[in-house]
Amino acid sequence: MDAQRNGDVSFWYADIGGVPGYRPPLPGDQEADVCIVGAGYTGLWTAYYLRKADPSLRIVVVEREFAGFGGSGRNGGWLSGGFGWSREKYLKTSTRGGVVDMQRAMAGTVDEVIAVAAAEGIDADIRRTDNMSVAVNAAQLARAKAEYEEFLAWEMPAERIEMIGAAEARARIAIRNVQGAFIIHDMARVQPAKLVRGLAATVERLGVPIYEQTEVTRLEPGRVTTHRGTVRAPIVVRATEGFTAGLPGYERAILPLNSALIVTEPLPQSTWDEIGWNGYELLGDTAHAYCYAQRTRGGRIAMGGRGVPYRFGSKTDVRGRTQQATIDQLHGILTRLLPQAAKARIDHAWCGVLGVPRDWCTSVGLDPKTGIGWAGGYVGLGVSSSNLSGRTLCDLILRRDTALTRLPWVNRSVRPWEPEPLRWLGVHTMYQLYHRADAREDAGLTQTSRLATFADAITGH
């Protein structure tokens, strides 16, 4: 099915009147205490908490496009506080208690973001809700139950999670062939562009300049070189997430994995009566090539998933435009899960990149020798994790020894991705195997396909 609109960064901007105009660029050489590269969630949260902690700091934010141009303005709007990385990998350099503390800190980001939005007057269509991860075959149901048990084993409070059966899942959202669902409570839905634009306006109001239309050509200790001038600062924060590979010297640090979304026209109440979804749950599934969705404020369905998973040489999209094959694939997922919406017009399609480290585990840190800080590699959990990054970077920059700076994701060392064509072959092979594994499980395989296990093994997922 064709989309009425493709690209233009994302639907979330169309929803608020269109892509914003640009702030002025860097006016020339500058001196600062902290220079932040990237005006997405990570960079803006870092600037916000630093400014609140020490108003005397000279902070400069530089951005190639406009604040919220990247994943911060294109994502699925899941303020989840989730923990989707390997606990065992963090455990190798930490303790069980440290990993549990990190899990709790991540969960706490939901309340923190909501509190800041309320305090600063940021209207981002935030609505508290549950995350509902549905299973539509036996193998998916087994994985959902295993995830539930893993959360319990890692001390997730029992009242925050539950497994529900087919009837209860269907009563919430009438998913075709649903067999059960894993529920996580205390999450939230947001309109991502509203959140990032509101945060940018807040940071600016606090006196931090955001220089847009300013492309960084070199990032090094004490200096950020752009085509508009040079910012000299003892602390430099790299907050570029999926666009990191575009920086000289960082080509293999973070892999930009593509994700795409479609959004329907507003559905009539008669269709919502068939679907349900009255709790506005964050909806996902337990397929290997998984999807994610939300019911928007305006009564639409936004459905996301992987399209072309990775572009050769870590290339990124052109202002969010995606392929027709990806639109068709997402529409297929939508109609398979929710056939009630099969005739709904697709109003907008777009894509973006999320950052993936080589071990698929996020990190935040500051090298005291070089003064270079970083955060990212969220692997799709950036709406909430970026808030914890900002608070942690604030403490690291101010040299505070806090519970946040002692969490196991701080100052982790991760090896780079392989050179091309190895990383292209690896990622594309992984997703081909995932799609085949999903097909076998849909055909009746009652346990996780070995193809998916092999895919995880070859990429370290």
C-alpha positions as CSV (number, residue, x, y, z in Angstrom):
1,M,0.0,0.0,0.0
2,D,1.3,3.4,-0.9
3,A,1.7,6.1,1.8
4,Q,0.2,9.5,1.3
5,R,3.5,11.0,2.4
6,N,7.0,9.4,2.6
7,G,9.8,11.0,4.6
8,D,9.8,14.7,5.5
9,V,11.7,13.5,8.6
10,S,8.6,11.9,10.3
11,F,4.8,12.0,10.9
12,W,5.5,13.4,14.4
13,Y,6.5,16.7,12.8
14,A,3.6,16.8,10.4
15,D,1.5,16.3,13.5
16,I,2.8,19.6,15.0
17,G,2.6,21.7,11.9
18,G,5.6,20.5,9.9
19,V,9.4,20.4,10.1
20,P,10.7,23.4,12.2
21,G,12.8,26.2,10.9
22,Y,16.4,26.3,11.7
23,R,18.0,28.1,14.6
24,P,21.1,30.1,13.7
25,P,24.4,28.3,13.1
26,L,27.6,28.6,15.1
27,P,28.6,32.3,14.6
28,G,32.3,31.5,14.6
29,D,35.0,30.3,17.0
30,Q,33.8,29.9,20.6
31,E,35.2,29.1,24.0
32,A,33.1,26.9,26.4
33,D,33.3,24.7,29.4
34,V,31.3,21.9,27.7
35,C,30.6,21.3,24.1
36,I,27.9,18.9,23.2
37,V,27.7,17.4,19.7
38,G,24.2,16.4,18.8
39,A,20.9,18.0,19.8
40,G,18.8,14.9,20.3
41,Y,17.5,13.6,23.6
42,T,21.0,12.6,24.8
43,G,22.6,16.0,24.2
44,L,19.7,18.0,25.4
45,W,19.2,16.0,28.6
46,T,22.9,16.4,29.3
47,A,22.7,20.2,28.8
48,Y,19.5,20.4,30.9
49,Y,21.0,18.6,33.9
50,L,24.3,20.4,33.7
51,R,22.7,23.8,33.5
52,K,20.4,23.0,36.5
53,A,23.4,21.7,38.5
54,D,25.7,24.6,37.7
55,P,24.2,27.7,36.0
56,S,27.7,29.2,35.7
57,L,28.9,26.6,33.2
58,R,29.3,27.8,29.6
59,I,27.6,25.0,27.6
60,V,27.4,25.0,23.8
61,V,25.3,22.5,21.7
62,V,26.1,22.0,18.0
63,E,23.8,20.2,15.6
64,R,24.2,19.4,11.9
65,E,20.5,19.7,11.2
66,F,17.9,20.8,13.8
67,A,17.2,19.7,17.3
68,G,15.4,16.5,17.1
69,F,16.2,15.7,13.5
70,G,17.4,12.2,14.2
71,G,15.9,9.3,16.2
72,S,14.6,11.6,18.9
73,G,12.0,13.0,16.5
74,R,11.3,9.8,14.5
75,N,10.9,6.9,17.1
76,G,7.9,4.9,18.1
77,G,7.2,7.0,21.2
78,W,7.9,4.4,23.8
79,L,8.9,6.0,27.1
80,S,9.5,2.5,28.5
81,G,12.3,2.5,31.1
82,G,13.0,-0.9,29.6
83,F,16.0,-3.1,29.9
84,G,16.5,-4.8,26.6
85,W,20.2,-5.6,26.7
86,S,22.1,-8.6,28.0
87,R,22.4,-8.6,31.8
88,E,25.0,-11.3,31.5
89,K,27.3,-9.1,29.5
90,Y,27.1,-6.3,32.1
91,L,27.7,-8.9,34.8
92,K,31.1,-9.7,33.3
93,T,32.4,-6.4,34.6
94,S,30.1,-5.8,37.5
95,T,28.0,-7.6,40.2
96,R,24.5,-8.9,40.2
97,G,23.6,-6.0,42.5
98,G,25.0,-3.5,40.1
99,V,23.0,-4.9,37.2
100,V,19.8,-4.8,39.3
101,D,20.6,-1.2,40.3
102,M,20.9,-0.4,36.6
103,Q,17.6,-2.0,35.8
104,R,15.9,0.0,38.5
105,A,17.6,3.2,37.4
106,M,16.3,2.6,33.9
107,A,12.8,2.0,35.1
108,G,13.0,5.2,37.1
109,T,13.5,7.3,33.9
110,V,9.7,7.1,33.2
111,D,8.8,9.0,36.4
112,E,11.8,11.4,35.8
113,V,10.8,12.4,32.3
114,I,7.2,12.9,33.3
115,A,8.2,15.0,36.2
116,V,10.5,17.2,34.2
117,A,7.9,17.6,31.4
118,A,5.4,18.8,34.0
119,A,7.8,21.1,35.8
120,E,9.0,22.7,32.5
121,G,5.6,22.9,30.8
122,I,6.4,20.4,28.0
123,D,3.3,19.0,26.4
124,A,4.3,15.8,24.7
125,D,1.0,13.8,24.8
126,I,2.4,11.7,27.6
127,R,0.1,9.0,28.8
128,R,1.0,6.4,31.4
129,T,0.2,2.9,30.2
130,D,1.4,-0.7,30.0
131,N,3.7,-2.4,27.6
132,M,2.0,-5.4,26.0
133,S,4.2,-7.9,24.2
134,V,1.9,-10.3,22.4
135,A,2.5,-13.9,21.2
136,V,0.6,-15.3,18.2
137,N,2.1,-18.7,18.1
138,A,3.5,-21.3,20.4
139,A,7.2,-20.4,20.0
140,Q,6.5,-16.7,20.7
141,L,4.4,-17.6,23.8
142,A,7.3,-19.7,25.1
143,R,9.7,-16.7,24.6
144,A,7.2,-14.3,26.3
145,K,7.0,-16.7,29.3
146,A,10.8,-17.0,29.4
147,E,11.2,-13.2,29.4
148,Y,8.7,-12.9,32.2
149,E,10.7,-15.5,34.3
150,E,14.0,-13.7,33.5
151,F,12.6,-10.4,34.8
152,L,11.5,-12.1,38.0
153,A,14.9,-13.8,38.4
154,W,16.5,-10.3,38.1
155,E,14.4,-8.9,40.9
156,M,11.8,-7.0,38.9
157,P,9.0,-6.3,41.4
158,A,6.3,-8.9,40.8
159,E,3.6,-6.2,40.8
160,R,5.2,-4.5,37.8
161,I,4.9,-7.6,35.4
162,E,2.5,-10.3,34.6
163,M,1.6,-12.9,32.0
164,I,-1.9,-12.9,30.7
165,G,-3.7,-15.5,28.7
166,A,-5.4,-15.3,25.3
167,A,-8.8,-14.2,26.5
168,E,-7.5,-11.3,28.6
169,A,-5.0,-10.2,25.9
170,R,-7.8,-10.2,23.3
171,A,-10.0,-8.2,25.7
172,R,-7.3,-5.5,25.8
173,I,-6.4,-5.5,22.1
174,A,-8.1,-7.8,19.6
175,I,-5.0,-9.2,18.1
176,R,-5.6,-11.9,15.5
177,N,-4.5,-15.4,16.8
178,V,-3.2,-14.0,20.1
179,Q,-2.2,-16.7,22.5
180,G,-1.1,-14.6,25.5
181,A,1.0,-11.6,26.4
182,F,3.7,-10.4,28.7
183,I,2.7,-7.2,30.4
184,I,5.1,-4.6,32.0
185,H,3.3,-1.9,33.9
186,D,4.3,1.7,34.6
187,M,5.5,2.8,31.2
188,A,4.3,5.7,29.0
189,R,3.4,6.7,25.5
190,V,4.8,10.0,24.1
191,Q,4.7,12.1,21.0
192,P,8.5,12.1,20.4
193,A,8.9,15.3,18.4
194,K,6.8,17.2,20.9
195,L,9.1,15.9,23.7
196,V,12.4,16.7,21.9
197,R,11.2,20.2,20.7
198,G,9.9,21.0,24.2
199,L,13.2,19.9,25.7
200,A,15.2,22.0,23.3
201,A,13.1,25.1,24.0
202,T,13.6,24.5,27.7
203,V,17.4,24.2,27.4
204,E,17.5,27.3,25.3
205,R,15.3,29.2,27.9
206,L,17.9,28.2,30.5
207,G,20.5,30.0,28.6
208,V,22.2,27.2,26.6
209,P,22.7,28.1,22.9
210,I,21.8,25.4,20.3
211,Y,23.6,26.1,17.1
212,E,21.9,24.3,14.2
213,Q,23.1,23.9,10.6
214,T,26.5,23.3,12.0
215,E,28.3,20.2,10.8
216,V,31.1,18.7,12.9
217,T,34.1,17.8,10.8
218,R,36.4,16.7,13.6
219,L,36.0,15.8,17.3
220,E,39.1,15.6,19.4
221,P,40.2,16.4,23.0
222,G,39.5,20.0,23.8
223,R,38.2,20.9,20.4
224,V,35.2,20.5,18.1
225,T,35.8,21.6,14.6
226,T,32.9,22.5,12.4
227,H,32.4,24.1,9.0
228,R,31.2,27.2,10.9
229,G,34.1,27.6,13.3
230,T,35.8,25.8,16.2
231,V,34.5,25.3,19.7
232,R,37.3,24.9,22.3
233,A,36.2,23.2,25.5
234,P,37.9,20.9,28.1
235,I,34.8,18.7,28.0
236,V,33.4,17.4,24.7
237,V,30.3,15.1,24.7
238,R,29.6,12.9,21.7
239,A,25.8,12.5,21.6
240,T,25.3,11.4,18.0
241,E,23.8,7.9,18.5
242,G,22.9,6.5,15.1
243,F,24.8,9.2,13.2
244,T,28.1,8.5,15.0
245,A,29.6,6.6,12.1
246,G,29.6,9.9,10.1
247,L,32.2,11.4,12.4
248,P,35.9,10.9,11.2
249,G,37.5,8.3,13.4
250,Y,34.2,6.8,14.6
251,E,33.2,5.0,11.5
252,R,33.1,1.6,13.2
253,A,32.1,2.6,16.7
254,I,28.3,2.5,16.4
255,L,26.3,0.7,13.7
256,P,23.3,2.7,12.4
257,L,20.5,0.1,12.2
258,N,17.5,1.2,10.3
259,S,13.9,1.2,11.6
260,A,10.8,2.4,9.9
261,L,7.2,3.4,10.8
262,I,3.9,3.9,9.1
263,V,0.9,5.7,10.5
264,T,-2.7,5.2,9.5
265,E,-5.4,7.8,9.0
266,P,-7.5,8.4,12.1
267,L,-9.7,5.3,12.6
268,P,-13.4,5.7,13.0
269,Q,-14.9,4.8,16.4
270,S,-16.5,1.7,15.0
271,T,-13.1,0.3,14.1
272,W,-11.8,1.1,17.6
273,D,-14.8,-0.6,19.0
274,E,-13.6,-3.8,17.2
275,I,-10.0,-3.4,18.1
276,G,-10.3,-2.2,21.7
277,W,-6.9,-0.8,22.8
278,N,-8.7,1.5,25.2
279,G,-5.6,1.4,27.5
280,Y,-3.4,2.9,24.8
281,E,-0.8,0.2,25.6
282,L,2.6,0.2,24.0
283,L,2.1,-2.8,21.7
284,G,4.9,-5.1,20.5
285,D,5.3,-8.8,19.6
286,T,7.8,-11.5,20.4
287,A,8.7,-12.3,16.8
288,H,12.4,-12.3,16.0
289,A,11.9,-9.4,13.4
290,Y,9.7,-7.7,16.0
291,C,7.3,-4.8,15.6
292,Y,6.3,-1.9,17.9
293,A,3.2,0.2,17.9
294,Q,1.2,2.8,19.7
295,R,-2.3,4.2,19.5
296,T,-1.8,8.0,19.0
297,R,-3.5,10.9,20.6
298,G,-5.3,11.5,17.3
299,G,-6.8,7.9,17.0
300,R,-4.2,6.6,14.6
301,I,-2.1,3.5,14.7
302,A,1.7,4.0,14.4
303,M,3.4,0.7,13.5
304,G,7.1,0.3,13.3
305,G,9.7,-2.4,12.6
306,R,12.8,-3.2,10.6
307,G,12.8,-2.4,6.9
308,V,16.1,-2.6,5.1
309,P,18.1,-3.2,8.3
310,Y,21.4,-1.6,7.3
311,R,22.8,0.4,4.5
312,F,26.3,-0.5,3.2
313,G,29.1,1.7,4.7
314,S,26.9,2.9,7.5
315,K,25.0,5.2,5.2
316,T,21.8,6.9,6.6
317,D,18.5,7.8,5.0
318,V,17.7,11.1,3.3
319,R,15.4,13.0,5.6
320,G,13.4,9.9,6.6
321,R,12.4,8.6,3.2
322,T,11.9,4.8,3.2
323,Q,11.5,2.1,0.6
324,Q,8.1,1.0,-0.8
325,A,9.0,-2.6,0.1
326,T,9.4,-1.5,3.7
327,I,6.0,0.3,3.7
328,D,4.4,-2.9,2.3
329,Q,6.1,-5.1,4.9
330,L,4.9,-2.9,7.8
331,H,1.4,-2.7,6.3
332,G,1.5,-6.5,6.2
333,I,2.4,-6.7,9.9
334,L,-0.4,-4.3,10.7
335,T,-3.1,-6.2,8.8
336,R,-1.8,-9.6,10.1
337,L,-2.1,-8.5,13.7
338,L,-5.0,-6.1,13.4
339,P,-7.1,-7.1,10.3
340,Q,-9.8,-4.7,11.5
341,A,-7.5,-1.9,10.2
342,A,-6.7,-3.5,6.8
343,K,-8.6,-0.9,4.8
344,A,-7.2,2.1,6.7
345,R,-5.3,4.6,4.5
346,I,-1.6,4.9,5.3
347,D,-1.0,8.6,5.8
348,H,2.7,8.7,6.4
349,A,5.8,6.5,6.3
350,W,9.3,7.3,7.4
351,C,12.5,5.8,8.7
352,G,15.5,6.6,10.9
353,V,18.5,5.0,12.5
354,L,19.2,3.7,16.0
355,G,22.7,3.1,17.4
356,V,24.0,-0.4,17.9
357,P,27.4,-1.1,19.6
358,R,29.3,-4.3,18.8
359,D,28.1,-6.1,21.9
360,W,24.5,-4.7,21.5
361,C,24.7,-3.1,25.0
362,T,24.4,0.6,25.7
363,S,27.0,2.6,27.5
364,V,27.8,6.1,28.9
365,G,31.1,7.4,30.0
366,L,33.8,10.1,30.2
367,D,37.5,9.7,29.7
368,P,39.2,11.9,32.3
369,K,42.4,12.0,30.2
370,T,40.9,13.3,27.0
371,G,37.8,15.0,28.4
372,I,35.6,13.3,25.8
373,G,32.3,11.9,27.0
374,W,29.8,9.8,25.2
375,A,26.5,8.1,25.5
376,G,24.4,6.0,23.2
377,G,24.1,2.6,21.5
378,Y,20.6,2.4,23.0
379,V,19.5,-0.3,20.5
380,G,16.0,1.1,20.3
381,L,15.5,2.2,23.9
382,G,16.7,5.7,23.7
383,V,13.6,7.7,24.7
384,S,14.0,6.7,28.3
385,S,17.7,5.6,28.4
386,S,18.9,9.0,27.1
387,N,17.5,10.7,30.2
388,L,19.6,8.5,32.5
389,S,22.5,9.2,30.2
390,G,22.1,12.9,30.7
391,R,22.0,12.7,34.4
392,T,25.0,10.3,34.5
393,L,27.0,12.5,32.2
394,C,26.2,15.5,34.4
395,D,27.6,13.7,37.4
396,L,30.7,12.5,35.5
397,I,31.4,15.9,34.1
398,L,31.1,17.5,37.6
399,R,33.2,14.7,39.1
400,R,30.6,13.5,41.4
401,D,30.8,10.0,42.9
402,T,27.2,9.0,42.8
403,A,25.0,5.9,42.5
404,L,24.6,6.7,38.8
405,T,28.3,6.9,38.1
406,R,28.8,3.5,39.7
407,L,26.3,1.7,37.4
408,P,27.8,-1.1,35.2
409,W,27.2,0.7,31.9
410,V,29.5,3.5,32.9
411,N,32.8,3.6,31.0
412,R,32.4,0.2,29.4
413,S,34.9,-0.6,26.6
414,V,33.4,-2.1,23.5
415,R,35.4,-3.3,20.4
416,P,34.5,-1.7,17.0
417,W,32.4,-3.3,14.3
418,E,34.1,-5.2,11.6
419,P,35.1,-3.4,8.3
420,E,32.9,-3.7,5.3
421,P,31.6,-5.8,3.7
422,L,31.7,-8.0,6.8
423,R,29.3,-5.9,8.9
424,W,26.8,-5.5,6.0
425,L,26.9,-9.3,5.4
426,G,26.5,-10.0,9.1
427,V,23.5,-7.8,9.7
428,H,21.7,-8.7,6.5
429,T,22.3,-12.4,7.2
430,M,21.0,-12.0,10.7
431,Y,17.7,-10.5,9.5
432,Q,17.2,-13.0,6.7
433,L,17.6,-15.8,9.3
434,Y,15.2,-14.0,11.6
435,H,12.5,-13.7,8.9
436,R,12.9,-17.4,8.0
437,A,12.7,-18.3,11.7
438,D,9.5,-16.4,12.1
439,A,8.0,-18.1,9.1
440,R,8.9,-21.5,10.5
441,E,7.4,-20.7,13.8
442,D,4.2,-19.3,12.2
443,A,4.0,-22.6,10.3
444,G,3.8,-24.6,13.5
445,L,7.2,-24.9,15.0
446,T,6.6,-24.9,18.8
447,Q,10.0,-23.8,20.0
448,T,12.4,-21.1,19.0
449,S,13.9,-21.8,15.6
450,R,17.6,-22.7,15.5
451,L,17.9,-20.2,12.7
452,A,17.3,-17.4,15.1
453,T,19.8,-18.8,17.6
454,F,22.4,-19.0,14.8
455,A,21.6,-15.4,13.8
456,D,22.3,-14.2,17.3
457,A,25.5,-16.2,17.5
458,I,27.0,-14.8,14.3
459,T,26.3,-11.1,15.3
460,G,26.7,-11.3,19.1
461,H,23.1,-10.1,19.5
